[in-house]
Amino acid sequence: MRVKFERDYDHTWPSRAVTAYKAGYEGTVRREAGEAAVAAGAAKELSEATPPAKRTKPAETLPGNLPADLAEPQALTPNLHESGDSA
């Protein structure tokens, strides 16, 4: 079941193991833990159709985090300009 935790919640399993869920976590949890968290008011159930939070792709950078627009073709493939056999 998909839930979003609104506050920290510790779920104790029958084996007495404890799983800690932090406030703000959104994702799929076992039904037993999700139902207990919702009943305790620590989480809200999300519909299965709710898409997970989108991750943004990091900007392309060169080594040393330099912007990609500084790259020159010869810098990326240094032997491209050489003609003939390399010895």
SEDOKE-814148 format. One line per field, with one value per residue: residue in three letters; x, y, z of N, C-alpha, C in turn. Coordinates in pm, 1 decimal. Example, Ala and Ser with C-alpha at 12.3 -4.5 7.8 and 13.67 -1.06 7.14 Angstrom:
REM SEDOKE-814148
code: Ala,Ser
n.x: 1319.0,1285.0
n.y: -569.0,-225.0
n.z: 780.0,708.0
ca.x: 1230.0,1367.0
ca.y: -450.0,-106.0
ca.z: 780.0,714.0
c.x: 1320.0,1290.0
c.y: -330.0,3.0
c.z: 780.0,787.0
END
This chain:
REM SEDOKE-814148
code: Met,Arg,Val,Lys,Phe,Glu,Arg,Asp,Tyr,Asp,His,Thr,Trp,Pro,Ser,Arg,Ala,Val,Thr,Ala,Tyr,Lys,Ala,Gly,Tyr,Glu,Gly,Thr,Val,Arg,Arg,Glu,Ala,Gly,Glu,Ala,Ala,Val,Ala,Ala,Gly,Ala,Ala,Lys,Glu,Leu,Ser,Glu,Ala,Thr,Pro,Pro,Ala,Lys,Arg,Thr,Lys,Pro,Ala,Glu,Thr,Leu,Pro,Gly,Asn,Leu,Pro,Ala,Asp,Leu,Ala,Glu,Pro,Gln,Ala,Leu,Thr,Pro,Asn,Leu,His,Glu,Ser,Gly,Asp,Ser,Ala
n.x: 83.9,45.3,166.8,191.8,394.5,319.1,427.2,695.3,709.8,712.7,701.8,612.2,679.7,535.5,748.8,881.8,1061.9,1152.1,1052.3,1144.3,979.5,1021.5,903.3,749.2,828.7,735.4,586.7,575.4,463.7,448.3,125.2,29.4,189.6,129.1,-151.0,-160.6,-17.0,-180.4,-408.6,-304.3,-278.6,-46.2,11.5,-105.5,-310.4,-228.7,-363.3,-327.9,-292.9,-163.8,115.1,462.6,685.7,848.9,1174.4,1432.9,1649.0,1994.9,2188.8,2393.9,2738.1,3087.5,3397.8,3490.5,3270.9,3230.2,3051.0,2876.7,2873.1,3123.0,3280.9,3486.3,3492.5,3747.4,3851.6,3703.6,3750.8,4053.5,4229.5,4109.7,4173.9,4414.9,4587.6,4652.1,4858.2,4894.6,5184.7
n.y: -116.3,227.0,506.2,826.3,958.7,1170.8,1236.2,1121.7,769.0,467.8,134.8,-162.0,-493.2,-830.9,-993.9,-836.4,-666.6,-340.5,-93.9,214.9,490.6,790.2,1129.5,1271.4,1076.0,905.9,639.3,286.0,58.2,-229.5,-374.3,-419.9,-246.6,-1.4,24.9,33.5,268.9,460.4,432.0,524.7,785.8,881.6,867.8,908.7,738.5,682.7,688.0,420.1,515.5,751.7,919.5,859.3,1094.9,1308.3,1274.7,1494.2,1525.5,1556.7,1839.0,1823.9,1798.0,1870.3,1705.3,1810.9,1964.2,2157.5,2360.7,2202.5,2335.7,2446.1,2258.1,2139.6,1974.7,1854.9,1841.0,1647.0,1422.9,1369.7,1258.2,1286.0,1481.3,1401.9,1268.5,969.0,688.0,632.7,635.4
n.z: 0.0,-71.3,99.8,268.0,506.9,770.4,1006.8,1219.3,1258.4,1432.2,1362.2,1516.3,1469.1,1475.2,1552.6,1724.6,1613.2,1502.6,1272.2,1154.1,1026.7,863.4,889.8,606.6,429.5,138.8,-11.5,-94.6,143.3,360.7,394.9,658.2,816.8,697.9,737.5,1017.2,1065.5,942.7,1101.5,1341.5,1283.8,1174.0,909.0,569.3,341.1,4.4,-323.4,-555.6,-805.6,-779.0,-886.3,-813.4,-655.1,-881.3,-1005.7,-1081.3,-1358.7,-1325.0,-1432.3,-1724.2,-1687.5,-1713.2,-1613.4,-1288.4,-1251.7,-1449.8,-1685.8,-1957.7,-2201.8,-2234.3,-2344.3,-2606.1,-2922.7,-2977.8,-2724.4,-2604.5,-2759.9,-2804.8,-3000.8,-3242.2,-3432.0,-3535.5,-3808.5,-3993.7,-3878.7,-3534.7,-3340.6
ca.x: 0.0,122.1,132.4,282.9,402.3,312.4,513.5,775.2,629.5,785.4,610.9,664.5,631.4,511.8,876.4,930.7,1151.7,1091.5,1088.4,1119.2,942.2,1042.6,804.1,776.4,851.8,621.6,621.0,502.8,499.0,364.0,-10.9,17.9,251.0,54.2,-280.2,-135.6,25.1,-299.4,-493.7,-240.8,-277.2,89.0,25.4,-226.5,-301.7,-232.9,-420.2,-224.0,-276.1,-80.9,252.4,565.0,747.7,939.2,1314.2,1484.2,1778.3,2095.2,2242.7,2517.1,2857.2,3217.2,3470.7,3509.8,3143.3,3229.0,2934.9,2900.0,2891.9,3264.6,3351.1,3514.5,3501.8,3882.2,3876.9,3637.3,3816.7,4178.5,4300.2,4025.0,4237.0,4538.7,4569.3,4753.6,4874.7,4961.6,5293.8
ca.y: 0.0,351.6,602.1,937.5,979.2,1311.1,1249.2,1000.9,656.9,342.6,20.1,-281.1,-615.9,-939.7,-1046.6,-728.5,-579.0,-208.5,-20.6,357.8,565.9,932.1,1223.2,1312.5,960.2,868.0,520.2,162.6,-13.3,-348.1,-335.8,-418.4,-124.1,112.3,36.5,75.1,409.3,539.9,426.8,605.8,924.6,919.7,861.8,910.8,644.3,740.8,595.9,354.3,593.5,867.8,893.6,896.1,1225.4,1303.6,1310.2,1572.7,1481.3,1660.3,1901.8,1762.4,1876.4,1810.3,1680.2,1932.1,2035.4,2266.3,2350.7,2124.0,2422.0,2479.6,2147.3,2145.1,1835.6,1800.3,1815.4,1522.2,1315.5,1436.9,1203.4,1302.1,1568.8,1342.6,1182.7,863.2,595.9,685.6,546.6
ca.z: 0.0,-80.4,204.3,293.7,651.0,808.5,1124.4,1242.9,1307.2,1454.2,1357.1,1582.6,1405.3,1571.7,1601.1,1809.5,1537.7,1483.2,1151.6,1172.5,907.7,890.9,837.4,469.6,342.4,55.8,-86.2,-69.7,265.8,380.0,432.1,804.0,868.3,644.8,805.6,1155.3,1063.2,911.7,1220.7,1445.1,1238.5,1134.9,763.9,487.2,230.8,-128.6,-421.4,-636.4,-928.2,-749.7,-931.0,-715.1,-678.3,-995.8,-983.0,-1192.2,-1408.4,-1300.8,-1552.7,-1772.9,-1657.6,-1742.1,-1489.2,-1209.6,-1256.7,-1545.9,-1774.5,-2079.0,-2318.9,-2246.4,-2408.1,-2749.4,-2971.9,-2962.0,-2583.2,-2569.0,-2835.5,-2837.7,-3116.6,-3360.1,-3528.9,-3586.8,-3926.3,-4003.5,-3767.2,-3416.3,-3305.6
c.x: 88.5,72.6,231.7,277.4,407.2,392.7,592.6,686.1,718.5,683.9,678.9,598.0,606.7,640.3,945.2,1038.8,1077.7,1143.5,1049.8,1090.5,951.2,932.8,845.6,801.8,723.1,662.8,535.7,555.9,411.3,230.1,-27.4,72.4,173.2,-77.7,-263.2,-96.6,-93.4,-390.5,-437.2,-236.2,-140.4,106.4,-110.7,-205.8,-313.8,-295.1,-306.2,-197.3,-189.2,62.1,351.5,624.1,849.6,1078.9,1361.5,1622.5,1880.8,2148.6,2372.4,2633.6,2980.3,3284.2,3499.4,3386.5,3145.9,3108.1,2969.9,2923.7,3036.2,3342.9,3370.2,3527.8,3640.6,3912.5,3815.3,3698.6,3950.7,4249.6,4222.5,4094.9,4362.8,4506.6,4680.9,4757.5,4941.0,5067.4,5342.4
c.y: 122.6,449.7,717.6,964.8,1128.6,1339.1,1119.5,892.9,534.8,229.6,-100.4,-403.9,-723.1,-999.2,-950.5,-644.8,-447.8,-147.7,124.9,421.2,713.6,1016.6,1267.4,1196.8,927.7,746.5,401.9,97.2,-136.8,-304.8,-325.2,-288.1,-1.1,133.6,83.0,222.5,501.0,545.4,514.4,753.8,973.3,925.3,873.7,814.5,719.0,639.9,537.2,432.5,716.8,839.4,931.5,1032.2,1213.0,1347.0,1388.3,1522.0,1591.3,1715.3,1832.3,1854.8,1798.8,1776.0,1812.5,2020.6,2158.7,2250.5,2278.3,2212.3,2470.6,2372.6,2173.9,2002.5,1775.6,1769.4,1682.7,1402.2,1369.1,1383.7,1220.4,1383.2,1509.9,1255.2,1079.5,774.4,666.2,586.1,570.2
c.z: 0.0,25.1,203.1,442.8,680.9,934.4,1138.2,1302.3,1318.5,1455.5,1421.3,1522.2,1511.4,1629.2,1697.7,1742.4,1512.8,1353.1,1173.4,1037.3,943.5,827.1,697.3,375.2,268.4,-25.1,-46.0,56.7,274.5,436.6,584.0,863.0,822.3,715.9,950.0,1161.1,1034.7,1033.9,1333.1,1406.1,1195.1,984.3,698.2,371.8,100.0,-223.6,-503.6,-764.5,-905.5,-793.8,-821.6,-750.4,-790.2,-954.6,-1104.1,-1229.9,-1382.0,-1432.3,-1592.9,-1743.3,-1698.9,-1609.6,-1418.1,-1208.8,-1345.6,-1637.4,-1904.4,-2200.1,-2333.4,-2322.5,-2557.2,-2796.7,-2954.4,-2816.1,-2541.0,-2639.4,-2886.7,-2961.3,-3245.1,-3467.8,-3590.8,-3706.7,-3929.5,-3879.9,-3650.0,-3372.7,-3165.8
END
